[in-house]
Amino acid sequence: IDAIREMDGFVAQVAAMDMVITVSNTTVHVAGALGIPTMLLVPFNRARQWYWLRASSDCKWYPSVKYVYQSADGTWTQALSECRAALQQFVQAATTRAAG
């Protein structure tokens, strides 16, 4: 789906997701607007947008979006480890809800 030319289809795809892990792009805005749990990977320095702020892990614009900051320029190891742990926790919670 072309997110620019087929916005309805793109939004439908995002709406079907249980969780989103993304960088700053249209996907984070759509997921946030839909209230889908989202983890936004924010670069340490370069290309960091002012609106992703740096004060906390909570997004002021979309309550379902959590920031995961790159700890140093050039390495994503820590941020991806945080995403992995959060995703495992999310899956475990969903599995528990489904079972019970």
N, C-alpha and C positions, 0 to 999 in steps of 0.2 A: 504494500500500500504506500502510495506517495503521500506523505503527511501534509504536503502543501496543497496538492490538487484533490485529494480525497480525505478531507478533514473528518467527515462523518465516519468513514471506515476506520481512520486512525484513532479517533476517540472511542469507537466501539472496541477496538483491539485493546486499548489501555484500560477501558472499563472492565474488560474480562479478566484482567490480571489480579492476582491476590496481593502482590507486592511488586514494587518497582525499585530497581537500583539503577541510577542514571547519573549523568553529568548534566551541567546546565544546558538545557535545550527545551524544545517544545514539550517533550515528554513529561518533564518534571512539573510544568505548569498545568498540563492536562490532568495528570495524576493527582496533583495537589487540589485542583478545582473539584475533582470527583471524590476527594476524601480517601483515596487509596493510600495505604501505608507506603511511604516512599523514603528511600535513602539517597541523598544527593551528595555525590563526591565533589568536594570543593577544593580546587588547587591551592597550594600554599601561597603562591604569590602571583605568578603570571596568569593573566586572563581571569582573575577572580573578579566577579561582578560585584559592584557595591551593594546591590540589593540582597545578596546572600549573607551580608553582615559577618561579623566575626565574634560576636559577644557570647553566643550560646549555641547549643545543638538544636534548639527549637527554631522553626521557621515562623516568622511574624506574619507571613502572607498566607501560608497554608498549614494548619495545625497537624495534618497527617504527614508532613515532610520533616525529616530529621537530617541535619547536616552531618557529614562525616568529612572532617578536614584532613588534608594531606599534611603530615607532620613535618616534612622538609621537602624543599624543591627537588624534584627528580625521583622521588621514591613514593610508591603507593602501598608499600607492604603493610604498614600499620592500619591505614584506612581500609584496605581490603580485608584485613583480619577482623576489623570491627564489623564490616558488612557481613562477613561469613558468620560471625558469632550471632549477630542479630537475625540473620536469615535462618540459622539453625534453631534459634529460640522461637521464631515465628512459626516455623514448620512444626516444631514440637507442640506448641500451643494449639495450632490448628488440628493436629492429629489427636490430641487429647480431647478437644471439643467434639470432633467427629466420632470418637469412640464412645463418648459418654453421656 
